[in-house]
Amino acid sequence: MISNKTLLLATAVAAAGFAATAPAQEACPDISLEEPAGVRLDPVTRSDEAKACLVTGRMAEHQGQDGNSYAIRFEIALPDAWNGNFVHQFNGGADGNVVPARGGFNVAHPDQTALARGFAVVSSDAGHDMDAHPDQGLQGPSQFGFDATARADYGHAAVAKLDPVARRIVEAAYGAPIRYSYGIGRSNGGRHAMVAASRLPEAFDGFLVGYPGFNLPKAAIQHAWDAQIFHGLTGDIRTAFSQQELDVLSSGVLDQCDRLDRLEDGMIFAFQTCQAVFDPDRLACEGDGCLPPAKVDALKRMMAGPHTTGGAPLYSGWYWDSGMNSANWRQWKLEGPEGAMDRMPRIVAMGSPTLAQVFSTPPVTLGTTAQDMLDHLLGYDFDRDPALLAATTEDFPESSLDAMIPPDLSFAGFREAGGKMIVYHGISDPVFSAQDTVSWYRDAPRADSYSRLYLVPGMPHGHDPNAASDFDLLSALVNWVEHGVAPGAVEARTRPEEGAGVSRLLCPYPTTAIYVAGDPALATSFSCQTEGAL
């Protein structure tokens, strides 16, 4: 027997201009869209695990100027128990694959997704297929940078094209309008969210933004900066710092800063005060328990951020923090895992080809090996090459800066439309500088009227069990959007492999969690204070 939901879905889809055929499975009908709309839908499938019907398809197909075929591929998950809301899931990295539409927002709890909470969710590949050029080695996933339309889709256009189509399908499926619309993304997905808030200010009610690369092309310059500094130490970026040396660095930051929040617990919540008092030169010496002076100098240059020979900054500085010895930090900056990419770090394997082919105009052809990727970074000219990020040509009329960065970082239209945004960022992030995010928030007009920023001590580029990075900010966002309750302190937990962990307060910037009294394992023993009042 066909379920009531199936009948409603088939009827509503047909009424909205879709052509529905007989159900492929008992719980989900088979839907196809008329060709003039430019959307091709696959037969609907059922995911018992996700408790949802999955609509997949493609749209905005075009033949690229590079001779390759492109399309925006997508998946829409329609939960059995719909709460009336919609999530556009923005994905990370260089995109290029359709990540399952689940609306994940906290990797500490992959089962507590937006979909599991009843949201309908859409996910896409942002207009290109990262596996379309397997013969091109490590530069293959970035080959879409040779087509201006694919670049624009990756930068901003795919969201604008797909979003109204996805909403139409969701509303047709349930025969009811969407109540509230949200955008969720981390890393490059966080950039997508901020771009959408700027370019589509009235489309979304709320955004949950994790460690965003909103200055993505500029942040990629840091990859070349790091590579040249680290390679210069030993002639091999992978051996520039041993894990023991990174542990010395982390211990040194803790020794000088851990007590600033009135509790010695391996987490530096008074991170701004730490930047003022931490002296990396105190770690410099020859022997155990310290770092060679040349390596301390290298770290200082890296942390200052890239600049021209004349001293003009090209991106941002970085915060010293305890999480700089994490596996995540190492795999991004220094050395990848065994058996992959010649153990080159991600700034080489992924960062180099995107800098060359997606962010530079005209795009630069590289070789196919990890060494080719490294050589490009080692040859990067900080006086000449950053201009390629702002360049345009007849074939590429939109620069990467214009395509990738939100055009209005004050988000005036979004603010005036009543939208709400929650941003969180790990202070130890090795990819996108938390200092850059703080600078945006501090300088944006009336930022606290529509947004909140939470800084997570010790957290690198994503969840880390040693940091208080287990938290639920989606509920806080929904409560703000739908009930008008502005978020304050949020409880966060560490998740060590053994033991129950500890809880801490994540406080909205510019306040931070300061120990007051009581059990140091409990968030209730802390209060949100400004560091200047300590």
C-alpha positions in Angstrom: 0.0 0.0 0.0 1.3 3.4 -0.9 1.8 5.8 2.0 -0.2 9.1 2.4 3.1 10.9 2.1 3.8 9.2 -1.3 0.3 10.3 -2.6 0.8 13.8 -1.3 4.3 14.0 -2.9 3.1 12.8 -6.3 0.0 15.0 -6.3 1.9 18.1 -5.1 4.8 17.6 -7.5 2.4 17.3 -10.5 0.4 20.3 -9.4 3.7 22.4 -9.3 4.5 21.6 -12.9 6.5 18.4 -12.3 5.7 15.1 -14.1 5.3 12.3 -11.6 5.3 8.7 -12.6 4.4 5.5 -10.6 6.3 5.2 -7.3 9.6 3.4 -7.6 9.4 2.3 -4.0 6.6 2.2 -1.5 7.8 5.3 0.5 9.1 7.5 -2.4 7.7 8.3 -5.8 9.6 8.7 -9.0 9.7 12.3 -10.1 10.9 13.9 -13.3 11.0 17.5 -14.3 10.1 18.9 -17.7 13.2 19.7 -19.8 12.5 23.4 -20.3 13.2 24.0 -16.6 16.8 22.9 -17.2 16.8 20.3 -14.4 17.1 16.6 -14.8 16.0 14.5 -11.9 16.9 10.8 -11.2 14.4 8.3 -9.8 13.8 9.1 -6.2 15.3 6.6 -3.8 14.7 5.7 -0.2 17.3 5.9 2.6 16.0 3.9 5.6 19.1 4.9 7.6 18.4 8.6 7.0 14.7 8.1 7.3 14.3 10.2 4.2 13.5 10.2 0.5 16.4 11.3 -1.6 16.0 13.4 -4.8 19.1 13.6 -6.9 19.7 15.3 -10.2 21.6 17.9 -12.2 21.0 21.4 -13.5 22.7 24.3 -15.3 24.6 22.0 -17.6 27.0 23.7 -19.9 30.0 23.1 -22.2 33.0 24.9 -20.7 35.4 27.1 -22.5 38.0 24.5 -21.7 36.1 21.9 -23.7 34.7 20.0 -20.6 31.1 19.4 -19.6 29.8 20.9 -16.4 26.7 20.7 -14.3 25.5 21.4 -10.8 24.8 18.0 -9.3 22.7 17.9 -6.2 20.9 15.8 -3.6 17.8 16.8 -1.6 16.9 14.8 1.5 13.2 14.9 2.4 12.8 13.6 6.0 9.8 11.4 6.9 9.0 13.7 9.8 9.5 17.2 8.3 9.6 20.1 10.7 8.7 22.6 8.0 12.3 24.1 7.8 15.0 24.0 5.1 18.8 23.8 5.2 21.1 24.5 2.3 24.2 22.5 3.2 27.4 24.2 2.0 30.4 21.9 1.6 34.1 22.4 2.1 37.4 22.0 0.3 37.3 22.7 -3.4 33.8 21.1 -3.6 33.4 18.8 -6.6 31.4 16.0 -5.1 27.8 15.8 -3.7 28.3 15.2 0.0 25.2 13.4 1.4 22.5 16.0 2.3 22.4 15.6 6.0 23.1 19.1 7.3 26.0 18.0 9.6 27.2 20.8 11.8 29.2 19.1 14.5 31.5 16.2 13.7 31.6 15.2 17.3 28.0 14.1 16.9 27.5 13.0 13.2 24.1 11.5 14.2 22.7 14.8 15.4 22.3 16.3 11.9 19.8 18.9 10.7 18.2 16.1 8.7 17.8 13.9 11.8 16.1 16.9 13.5 13.5 17.1 10.7 15.0 19.7 8.3 14.8 19.1 4.6 18.4 19.5 3.3 20.0 20.2 -0.1 23.7 19.5 -0.9 25.6 20.0 -4.2 29.0 19.7 -5.9 29.0 23.5 -6.6 29.1 23.0 -10.3 32.0 20.7 -11.0 33.2 17.1 -10.7 36.5 16.7 -8.8 36.9 13.2 -10.3 36.5 14.3 -13.9 40.2 14.4 -14.7 41.8 11.3 -13.1 44.8 11.5 -15.4 45.8 14.9 -14.1 46.9 13.7 -10.7 46.7 16.2 -7.8 45.8 19.1 -10.1 42.7 17.2 -11.4 40.2 18.4 -8.8 41.1 22.0 -9.6 40.9 21.7 -13.4 37.5 23.5 -13.3 39.4 26.7 -12.8 40.0 26.8 -16.5 36.3 27.5 -17.1 35.0 30.9 -16.0 31.4 29.7 -15.5 32.6 26.8 -13.3 34.7 29.3 -11.3 31.7 31.5 -10.8 29.6 28.6 -9.7 32.2 27.6 -7.2 32.5 31.2 -6.0 28.8 32.1 -5.6 26.5 31.3 -8.5 25.8 27.6 -7.8 24.0 28.5 -4.6 22.0 31.2 -6.3 21.0 28.8 -9.1 20.2 25.8 -7.0 18.5 27.3 -4.0 15.2 28.3 -5.6 15.0 24.9 -7.4 15.6 23.0 -4.2 13.0 25.0 -2.3 10.4 24.4 -5.0 11.0 20.7 -4.9 10.8 20.6 -1.1 7.6 22.7 -1.0 6.1 20.5 -3.8 7.0 17.4 -1.9 5.2 18.4 1.2 2.5 20.5 -0.3 3.3 23.3 2.1 5.6 26.4 2.2 8.9 26.3 4.0 8.7 28.1 7.3 12.4 29.0 7.9 15.5 28.7 5.8 19.0 28.1 7.1 22.4 27.8 5.6 25.1 25.5 7.3 28.7 25.3 6.3 32.2 24.8 7.6 35.6 25.9 6.1 34.9 26.7 2.4 31.3 25.9 3.3 31.5 28.7 5.8 32.6 31.0 3.1 29.7 29.9 0.9 27.4 30.8 3.8 28.8 34.3 4.2 28.8 34.8 0.4 25.1 33.8 0.4 24.4 36.2 3.3 25.9 39.0 1.3 24.6 38.2 -2.2 21.2 36.7 -1.2 20.4 38.8 1.9 16.7 38.0 2.0 16.8 34.3 1.0 17.9 32.9 4.4 16.7 33.4 7.9 19.9 32.1 9.6 23.4 30.9 9.0 25.6 28.6 11.1 29.1 29.3 9.9 32.1 27.2 11.0 35.7 28.4 10.7 35.0 30.3 7.5 37.4 31.0 4.7 35.7 34.2 3.6 39.0 35.6 2.4 39.7 32.3 0.6 42.1 33.4 -2.2 44.1 35.6 0.2 44.3 32.7 2.7 45.8 30.6 -0.1 48.8 32.9 -0.3 49.6 31.7 3.2 50.2 28.2 1.8 53.1 29.5 -0.3 54.4 31.5 2.6 54.4 28.5 4.9 56.0 26.2 2.2 58.9 28.6 1.6 59.5 29.1 5.3 59.4 25.5 6.3 61.2 24.1 3.2 64.0 26.6 3.9 64.7 25.0 7.3 65.6 21.5 6.2 65.1 21.3 2.5 62.0 19.1 3.1 58.8 20.6 4.3 57.8 17.3 5.9 60.8 17.3 8.3 60.8 21.0 9.1 59.4 20.3 12.6 59.2 17.0 14.3 56.2 16.1 16.4 58.4 16.4 19.5 59.2 20.0 18.5 55.6 20.9 18.0 54.9 19.4 21.4 57.6 21.7 22.8 55.9 24.7 21.1 52.5 23.8 22.5 53.9 23.2 26.0 55.7 26.6 25.8 52.5 28.4 24.9 50.7 26.7 27.8 53.4 27.5 30.2 53.1 31.2 29.5 49.4 31.5 29.0 47.4 28.6 30.5 46.9 30.4 33.9 45.6 33.6 32.3 42.0 32.4 32.6 42.6 31.5 36.3 42.8 27.8 35.7 45.6 25.6 34.5 43.8 23.0 32.4 45.5 22.8 29.0 43.1 25.3 27.4 43.8 29.0 26.9 40.5 30.8 27.1 42.3 34.2 27.7 43.7 33.9 24.2 43.9 37.6 23.5 45.9 38.3 26.6 48.1 35.4 25.6 49.0 37.1 22.4 50.2 40.1 24.3 52.3 38.2 26.9 53.6 35.1 25.0 57.3 35.4 24.0 58.3 32.7 21.5 62.0 33.6 22.0 61.8 32.1 25.5 61.6 28.7 23.7 64.8 29.2 21.8 67.9 27.3 22.8 69.9 24.3 21.7 68.9 21.2 23.6 66.0 19.2 24.9 62.8 21.0 25.9 63.3 23.9 23.6 63.5 24.9 19.9 66.5 25.8 17.8 66.6 29.6 17.3 66.3 29.3 13.6 63.0 27.4 14.0 61.6 29.9 16.4 62.4 32.6 13.9 60.6 30.6 11.2 57.5 30.3 13.4 57.5 34.0 14.1 57.6 34.8 10.4 54.9 32.2 9.6 52.6 33.6 12.3 53.0 37.2 11.1 51.4 36.2 7.8 52.4 36.7 4.2 53.6 40.2 3.1 55.5 41.8 0.2 59.1 42.6 0.5 58.0 46.2 1.2 56.0 44.9 4.2 52.4 45.2 2.8 50.2 42.5 4.3 48.7 40.0 1.9 46.4 38.1 4.3 46.4 38.0 8.1 48.4 37.2 11.2 47.7 34.2 13.4 47.1 33.4 17.1 49.6 31.4 19.1 47.7 28.6 20.8 48.1 25.1 22.3 46.5 23.2 19.4 49.5 23.8 17.1 50.8 20.3 18.0 47.6 18.6 16.9 47.6 16.0 14.1 45.2 18.2 12.1 47.6 21.2 12.3 50.5 19.0 11.2 48.7 17.4 8.3 47.7 20.8 6.9 51.0 22.6 7.4 53.9 20.0 7.4 53.3 16.4 6.7 50.4 14.4 5.3 49.5 10.8 6.3 51.6 7.8 5.3 50.8 6.5 1.9 49.1 9.5 0.5 50.3 12.4 -1.7 54.0 11.5 -1.0 53.1 12.6 2.6 52.9 16.2 1.4 50.8 18.4 3.6 47.4 19.6 2.4 48.6 23.1 1.8 50.7 21.5 -1.0 48.4 18.8 -2.3 45.2 20.8 -2.3 46.3 24.4 -1.6 48.8 24.7 -4.4 46.6 23.6 -7.4 43.6 25.8 -6.2 45.9 28.8 -5.8 47.3 28.2 -9.3 44.2 27.2 -11.2 41.1 28.6 -9.4 42.3 31.8 -7.7 44.9 33.0 -10.3 43.9 34.7 -13.6 44.8 33.4 -16.0 45.0 29.9 -14.5 48.4 28.3 -14.3 49.0 24.8 -15.6 50.9 22.6 -13.2 52.3 19.1 -13.4 50.6 16.1 -11.8 52.8 15.1 -8.9 53.1 16.3 -5.3 56.5 17.6 -6.1 55.0 19.7 -8.9 52.6 21.2 -6.4 55.3 22.0 -4.0 57.5 23.6 -6.7 54.7 26.0 -7.5 54.5 27.2 -3.9 58.3 27.4 -3.6 58.4 29.6 -6.8 55.6 31.9 -5.7 56.6 35.6 -5.9 54.9 37.6 -3.1 55.5 40.9 -4.9 54.2 39.8 -8.3 51.8 36.8 -8.1 49.2 38.1 -5.6 48.0 40.5 -8.4 46.7 37.5 -10.2 44.0 37.1 -7.6 42.5 40.5 -8.6 43.2 40.1 -12.4 40.6 39.7 -15.1 40.9 38.9 -18.8 38.4 38.6 -21.7 38.0 34.9 -20.9 37.8 35.5 -17.2 35.8 38.7 -16.6 35.4 38.1 -12.9 38.4 38.0 -10.6 38.8 35.4 -7.9 38.6 38.1 -5.3 35.2 39.2 -6.7 33.9 35.7 -7.2 35.0 34.1 -3.9 34.8 36.9 -1.2 31.5 38.2 0.1 31.0 41.6 -1.7 29.7 43.2 1.5 31.3 42.0 4.7 29.1 44.4 6.7 26.1 42.2 5.6 23.9 45.3 5.7 21.1 43.8 3.5 21.1 40.6 5.6 20.9 42.6 8.8 18.1 44.8 7.5 16.2 41.7 6.4 16.3 40.4 10.0 18.7 37.5 9.4 20.8 36.0 12.1 24.3 34.4 11.9 26.4 32.4 14.3 30.1 32.0 13.5 32.5 29.8 15.4 36.3 29.4 14.8 39.1 27.4 16.4 41.9 29.5 17.6 44.5 26.9 16.4 43.0 26.7 12.9 46.0 26.2 10.5 44.0 27.0 7.3 41.9 30.1 7.9 43.1 32.5 10.5 40.9 33.0 13.5 42.5 36.4 13.8 41.1 37.3 10.4 37.6 36.3 11.6 38.0 38.3 14.8 39.1 41.3 12.7 36.0 41.0 10.5 33.7 40.8 13.5 35.3 43.6 15.4 35.2 46.0 12.5 31.8 45.1 11.0 29.2 47.7 11.8 26.6 46.6 14.4 27.9 43.0 14.2 26.3 42.0 17.5 22.8 43.0 16.3 22.7 40.1 13.8 25.6 37.8 14.6 27.6 36.1 17.3 31.2 34.9 17.2 32.5 32.0 19.3 36.2 31.3 19.6 37.3 27.7 20.5 40.7 27.4 22.3 42.9 24.6 21.0 40.6 23.7 18.1 42.3 23.4 14.8 40.5 23.1 11.4 37.6 21.2 12.8 36.7 19.2 15.9 39.5 18.0 18.2 38.9 15.8 21.2 41.4 17.8 23.3 39.5 21.0 22.7 36.0 22.0 24.0 34.7 21.5 20.5 31.6 19.4 21.2 28.7 21.9 21.2 25.3 22.6 19.7 25.1 26.0 18.0 22.3 25.0 15.6 19.8 24.9 18.5 21.0 28.3 19.6 20.6 29.7 16.0 17.1 28.2 15.7 16.1 29.7 19.0 17.3 33.1 17.9 15.7 33.0 14.5 12.3 31.5 15.5 11.9 32.7 19.0 13.9 35.9 19.2 16.2 34.6 22.0 19.7 36.0 21.3 22.4 33.4 22.2 24.7 33.9 25.1 27.1 31.4 26.7 26.9 27.9 25.2 28.1 24.7 27.0 30.9 22.8 25.2 32.7 19.6 26.1 35.9 17.9 25.4 35.7 14.3 24.2 38.8 12.4 25.2 39.1 8.8 24.1 39.0 7.8 27.8 37.0 9.5 30.6 34.0 11.7 30.6 35.7 14.9 29.5 35.1 18.3 30.9 32.6 21.0 30.1 33.4 24.7 29.5 31.5 27.8 28.5 31.8 29.1 24.9 31.3 32.8 25.3 30.3 35.3 22.6 33.2 37.5 21.6 34.6 39.7 23.1 34.0 37.8 26.3 35.6 34.5 27.3 35.3 31.8 29.9 37.1 32.7 33.1 37.3 30.3 36.1 35.4 31.6 39.1 35.1 28.8 41.6 34.0 25.2 42.0 34.6 21.9 40.1 37.0 22.7 37.3 35.4 20.0 35.2 32.1 21.8 35.0 31.1 24.8 32.9 29.1 26.2 35.8 32.4 27.0 37.5 33.1 29.6 34.8 31.7 33.0 33.8 31.9 35.0 30.6 34.1 38.1 31.2 36.0 40.5 29.0 39.8 39.9 29.2 40.5 43.5 29.9 38.5 43.3 33.1 40.8 40.5 34.5 
